[in-house]
């Protein structure tokens, strides 16, 4: 008669938690990619708008037009800075999620090692 692995429920629970951490990590990576994509789009739009501003300034602008361009560029710069903060924050959360996943993977491996030892002792 074979004895069941006494820590089987803990092994299964740790595997479930590893799966959950993997799913969460996938979401974090997707969020990081999206934040980077938004940042890139904002930077690209800001550069396009600066080019338009430079061309319009070369052809001559009234003071009110100059102010409008300058104000909008200032808002774009603020949006880009916020996007940089968002990217930094998502990267920080992704690193934390990776560390959590690695820790959970280590726990699963430890239980798997114990399980393997248990079954190898039973086999002999």
TORLUM-286200 format. One line per 10 residues: number of its first residue (from 1); for each residue x, y, z of N, C-alpha, C. Coordinates in nm, 4 decimals. Example, Ala and Ser with C-alpha at 12.3 -4.5 7.8 and 13.67 -1.06 7.14 Angstrom:
TORLUM-286200
1	1.3190 -0.5690 0.7800 1.2300 -0.4500 0.7800 1.3200 -0.3300 0.7800; 1.2850 -0.2250 0.7080 1.3670 -0.1060 0.7140 1.2900 0.0030 0.7870
This chain:
TORLUM-286200
1	0.0844 -0.1187 0.0000 0.0000 0.0000 0.0000 0.0888 0.1250 0.0000; 0.0627 0.2154 -0.0925 0.1440 0.3370 -0.1004 0.0833 0.4456 -0.0129; 0.1721 0.5159 0.0509 0.1284 0.6286 0.1344 0.1223 0.7538 0.0483; 0.0185 0.8305 0.0661 0.0049 0.9565 -0.0060 0.1099 1.0553 0.0445; 0.1462 1.1477 -0.0414 0.2405 1.2533 -0.0025 0.1685 1.3446 0.0971; 0.2174 1.3550 0.2211 0.1453 1.4296 0.3239 0.1319 1.5795 0.2953; 0.2179 1.6318 0.2120 0.2132 1.7768 0.1822 0.1514 1.8046 0.0457; 0.0775 1.7077 -0.0082 0.0199 1.7237 -0.1424 -0.0700 1.8469 -0.1528; -0.1504 1.8714 -0.0499 -0.2404 1.9877 -0.0555 -0.1604 2.1184 -0.0595; -0.0483 2.1223 0.0130 0.0353 2.2433 0.0095 0.1032 2.2589 -0.1262
11	0.1432 2.1482 -0.1861 0.2015 2.1528 -0.3201 0.0998 2.2073 -0.4194; -0.0219 2.1560 -0.4139 -0.1260 2.2015 -0.5059 -0.1606 2.3481 -0.4830; -0.1672 2.3893 -0.3563 -0.1951 2.5296 -0.3248 -0.0831 2.6199 -0.3758; 0.0398 2.5767 -0.3572 0.1519 2.6587 -0.4044 0.1527 2.6656 -0.5573; 0.1114 2.5591 -0.6243 0.1014 2.5622 -0.7708 -0.0081 2.6583 -0.8160; -0.1210 2.6584 -0.7444 -0.2285 2.7526 -0.7767 -0.1814 2.8971 -0.7591; -0.1090 2.9206 -0.6514 -0.0586 3.0564 -0.6260 0.0457 3.0973 -0.7301; 0.1252 3.0011 -0.7760 0.2216 3.0291 -0.8820 0.1481 3.0644 -1.0111; 0.0437 2.9900 -1.0432 -0.0361 3.0200 -1.1628 -0.0976 3.1595 -1.1540; -0.1485 3.1924 -1.0351 -0.2075 3.3244 -1.0141 -0.1018 3.4345 -1.0295
21	0.0156 3.4116 -0.9734 0.1246 3.5096 -0.9846 0.1675 3.5234 -1.1308; 0.1655 3.4141 -1.2057 0.1994 3.4201 -1.3480 0.0977 3.5003 -1.4271; -0.0300 3.4804 -1.3957 -0.1357 3.5573 -1.4624 -0.1211 3.7061 -1.4306; -0.0963 3.7360 -1.3026 -0.0785 3.8747 -1.2603 0.0428 3.9367 -1.3294; 0.1511 3.8602 -1.3388 0.2714 3.9098 -1.4058 0.2421 3.9393 -1.5525; 0.1656 3.8540 -1.6167 0.1264 3.8796 -1.7551 0.0493 4.0104 -1.7690; -0.0413 4.0353 -1.6753 -0.1171 4.1611 -1.6765 -0.0247 4.2803 -1.6536; 0.0697 4.2644 -1.5625 0.1645 4.3735 -1.5348 0.2500 4.4040 -1.6576; 0.2955 4.2995 -1.7256 0.3759 4.3193 -1.8470 0.2941 4.3881 -1.9555; 0.1679 4.3490 -1.9689 0.0805 4.4136 -2.0683 0.0603 4.5610 -2.0322
31	0.0420 4.5899 -1.9045 0.0269 4.7287 -1.8606 0.1513 4.8107 -1.8860; 0.2669 4.7486 -1.8658 0.3934 4.8178 -1.8916 0.4073 4.8494 -2.0409; 0.3739 4.7523 -2.1252 0.3808 4.7761 -2.2708 0.2849 4.8873 -2.3128; 0.1653 4.8880 -2.2552 0.0665 4.9906 -2.2899 0.1128 5.1288 -2.2446; 0.1682 5.1374 -2.1248 0.2187 5.2664 -2.0758 0.3327 5.3159 -2.1647; 0.4197 5.2262 -2.2072 0.5301 5.2640 -2.2960 0.4780 5.3082 -2.4323; 0.3755 5.2389 -2.4801 0.3156 5.2755 -2.6095 0.2550 5.4160 -2.6018; 0.1801 5.4431 -2.4951 0.1193 5.5764 -2.4778 0.2274 5.6846 -2.4704; 0.3330 5.6567 -2.3950 0.4429 5.7532 -2.3838 0.5017 5.7812 -2.5213; 0.5267 5.6762 -2.5970 0.5832 5.6929 -2.7309 0.4939 5.7758 -2.8215
41	0.3639 5.7502 -2.8146 0.2697 5.8274 -2.8966 0.2694 5.9741 -2.8568; 0.2739 6.0006 -2.7266 0.2768 6.1401 -2.6811 0.4046 6.2116 -2.7250; 0.5167 6.1440 -2.7134 0.6442 6.2038 -2.7553 0.6403 6.2332 -2.9047; 0.5895 6.1384 -2.9810 0.5800 6.1565 -3.1264 0.4883 6.2746 -3.1605; 0.3732 6.2826 -3.0936 0.2800 6.3920 -3.1201 0.3406 6.5260 -3.0796; 0.4115 6.5286 -2.9660 0.4757 6.6526 -2.9213 0.5769 6.6999 -3.0257; 0.6564 6.6073 -3.0800 0.7556 6.6453 -3.1800 0.6890 6.6957 -3.3079; 0.5813 6.6300 -3.3485 0.5078 6.6772 -3.4665 0.4538 6.8179 -3.4425; 0.3994 6.8422 -3.3243 0.3435 6.9731 -3.2932 0.4534 7.0785 -3.2846; 0.5691 7.0436 -3.2300 0.6815 7.1383 -3.2257 0.7270 7.1749 -3.3668
51	0.7260 7.0763 -3.4553 0.7628 7.1031 -3.5948 0.6628 7.2001 -3.6579; 0.5332 7.1746 -3.6337 0.4308 7.2668 -3.6855 0.4497 7.4068 -3.6285; 0.4798 7.4141 -3.5012 0.5030 7.5422 -3.4353 0.6219 7.6142 -3.4989; 0.7302 7.5412 -3.5211 0.8497 7.6021 -3.5806 0.8200 7.6529 -3.7212; 0.7462 7.5746 -3.8000 0.7105 7.6180 -3.9354 0.6202 7.7407 -3.9320; 0.5226 7.7389 -3.8419 0.4318 7.8533 -3.8311 0.5066 7.9766 -3.7821; 0.6008 7.9582 -3.6896 0.6778 8.0717 -3.6378 0.7663 8.1302 -3.7469; 0.8196 8.0441 -3.8326 0.9033 8.0908 -3.9421 0.8234 8.1784 -4.0387; 0.6963 8.1417 -4.0582 0.6111 8.2186 -4.1488 0.5487 8.3398 -4.0805; 0.5624 8.3471 -3.9502 0.5103 8.4611 -3.8752 0.3834 8.4259 -3.8001
61	0.3827 8.4580 -3.6732 0.2665 8.4313 -3.5881 0.2279 8.5573 -3.5130; 0.0974 8.5706 -3.4929 0.0496 8.6791 -3.4061 0.0769 8.6371 -3.2621; 0.0859 8.7319 -3.1703 0.1129 8.6983 -3.0297 0.0137 8.5967 -2.9720; -0.1131 8.6078 -3.0069 -0.2128 8.5133 -2.9530 -0.1879 8.3721 -3.0072; -0.1482 8.3602 -3.1326 -0.1176 8.2287 -3.1900 0.0074 8.1694 -3.1232; 0.1065 8.2560 -3.1015 0.2290 8.2116 -3.0358 0.1970 8.1557 -2.8968; 0.1124 8.2316 -2.8229 0.0717 8.1888 -2.6887 -0.0023 8.0553 -2.6930; -0.0928 8.0400 -2.7908 -0.1684 7.9146 -2.8023 -0.0750 7.7957 -2.8273; 0.0183 7.8133 -2.9195 0.1155 7.7064 -2.9452 0.1963 7.6754 -2.8184; 0.2465 7.7815 -2.7554 0.3300 7.7633 -2.6371 0.2516 7.6964 -2.5242
71	0.1282 7.7374 -2.5032 0.0457 7.6769 -2.3976 0.0183 7.5292 -2.4269; -0.0132 7.5002 -2.5519 -0.0420 7.3610 -2.5860 0.0838 7.2756 -2.5731; 0.1978 7.3292 -2.6148 0.3236 7.2546 -2.5980 0.3533 7.2304 -2.4504; 0.3231 7.3278 -2.3670 0.3444 7.3102 -2.2223 0.2553 7.1979 -2.1694; 0.1300 7.1920 -2.2179 0.0403 7.0838 -2.1760 0.0896 6.9483 -2.2267; 0.1410 6.9472 -2.3491 0.1961 6.8225 -2.4027 0.3182 6.7782 -2.3216; 0.4032 6.8731 -2.2854 0.5201 6.8397 -2.2029 0.4764 6.7812 -2.0687; 0.3729 6.8391 -2.0105 0.3205 6.7875 -1.8839 0.2658 6.6455 -1.9024; 0.1943 6.6223 -2.0125 0.1414 6.4884 -2.0401 0.2538 6.3880 -2.0604; 0.3597 6.4297 -2.1283 0.4747 6.3407 -2.1493 0.5397 6.3082 -2.0149
81	0.5538 6.4084 -1.9288 0.6127 6.3842 -1.7966 0.5268 6.2881 -1.7146; 0.3953 6.3024 -1.7230 0.3058 6.2102 -1.6530 0.3182 6.0695 -1.7109; 0.3353 6.0611 -1.8423 0.3519 5.9303 -1.9069 0.4834 5.8653 -1.8634; 0.5876 5.9453 -1.8473 0.7158 5.8918 -1.7985 0.6960 5.8354 -1.6576; 0.6230 5.9078 -1.5744 0.5955 5.8593 -1.4382 0.5160 5.7297 -1.4424; 0.4192 5.7227 -1.5328 0.3385 5.6006 -1.5456 0.4246 5.4824 -1.5895; 0.5143 5.5057 -1.6849 0.6036 5.3986 -1.7306 0.6931 5.3529 -1.6159; 0.7491 5.4474 -1.5428 0.8354 5.4142 -1.4295 0.7589 5.3332 -1.3254; 0.6361 5.3743 -1.2972 0.5541 5.3047 -1.1986 0.5196 5.1633 -1.2454; 0.4829 5.1491 -1.3727 0.4485 5.0150 -1.4215 0.5707 4.9242 -1.4232
91	0.6876 4.9790 -1.4544 0.8101 4.8977 -1.4510 0.8402 4.8521 -1.3084; 0.8203 4.9404 -1.2133 0.8434 4.9058 -1.0721 0.7483 4.7934 -1.0304; 0.6217 4.8049 -1.0690 0.5250 4.7002 -1.0339 0.5563 4.5692 -1.1047; 0.6047 4.5773 -1.2278 0.6406 4.4554 -1.3009 0.7576 4.3844 -1.2336; 0.8574 4.4603 -1.1911 0.9719 4.4003 -1.1212 0.9242 4.3316 -0.9929; 0.8351 4.3971 -0.9205 0.7818 4.3363 -0.7976 0.7037 4.2087 -0.8317; 0.6279 4.2117 -0.9394 0.5537 4.0929 -0.9820 0.6459 3.9801 -1.0237; 0.7565 4.0139 -1.0874 0.8543 3.9119 -1.1258 0.9168 3.8483 -1.0018; 0.9498 3.9313 -0.9040 1.0070 3.8787 -0.7799 0.9076 3.7872 -0.7088; 0.7820 3.8281 -0.7075 0.6783 3.7453 -0.6446 0.6660 3.6116 -0.7170
101	0.6666 3.6151 -0.8503 0.6556 3.4913 -0.9285 0.7745 3.3987 -0.9010; 0.8943 3.4554 -0.8974 1.0141 3.3751 -0.8712 1.0056 3.3114 -0.7319; 0.9588 3.3875 -0.6339 0.9466 3.3337 -0.4978 0.8453 3.2193 -0.4946; 0.7341 3.2377 -0.5628 0.6316 3.1327 -0.5659 0.6826 3.0101 -0.6419; 0.7595 3.0328 -0.7460 0.8163 2.9215 -0.8217 0.9134 2.8429 -0.7327; 0.9914 2.9122 -0.6525 1.0830 2.8462 -0.5603 1.0091 2.7607 -0.4588; 0.8966 2.8115 -0.4128 0.8158 2.7353 -0.3175 0.7617 2.6077 -0.3821; 0.7129 2.6204 -0.5050 0.6623 2.5024 -0.5760 0.7741 2.4009 -0.5943; 0.8895 2.4478 -0.6368 1.0030 2.3567 -0.6579 1.0418 2.2857 -0.5280; 1.0351 2.3570 -0.4168 1.0685 2.2954 -0.2883 0.9697 2.1826 -0.2561
111	0.8406 2.2093 -0.2748 0.7409 2.1051 -0.2491 0.7542 1.9894 -0.3483; 0.7868 2.0219 -0.4733 0.8068 1.9153 -0.5719 0.9261 1.8274 -0.5344; 1.0313 1.8893 -0.4843 1.1483 1.8128 -0.4401 1.1109 1.7201 -0.3253; 1.0355 1.7735 -0.2305 0.9912 1.6902 -0.1188 0.9021 1.5761 -0.1673; 0.8161 1.6066 -0.2621 0.7285 1.5039 -0.3187 0.8099 1.3962 -0.3894; 0.9066 1.4386 -0.4692 0.9922 1.3413 -0.5393 1.0651 1.2511 -0.4399; 1.1166 1.3100 -0.3324 1.1867 1.2314 -0.2307 1.0917 1.1321 -0.1642; 0.9707 1.1797 -0.1367 0.8709 1.0930 -0.0747 0.8429 0.9718 -0.1636; 0.8162 0.9978 -0.2908 0.7804 0.8882 -0.3818 0.8995 0.7970 -0.4104; 1.0215 0.8519 -0.4084 1.1365 0.7653 -0.4305 1.1599 0.6729 -0.3104
121	1.1311 0.7197 -0.1901 1.1437 0.6350 -0.0702 1.0392 0.5245 -0.0705; 0.9201 0.5570 -0.1149 0.8098 0.4601 -0.1181 0.8413 0.3508 -0.2222; 0.9039 0.3906 -0.3323 0.9311 0.2957 -0.4409 1.0329 0.1900 -0.3986; 1.1168 0.2215 -0.3033 1.2219 0.1250 -0.2643 1.1811 0.0462 -0.1452
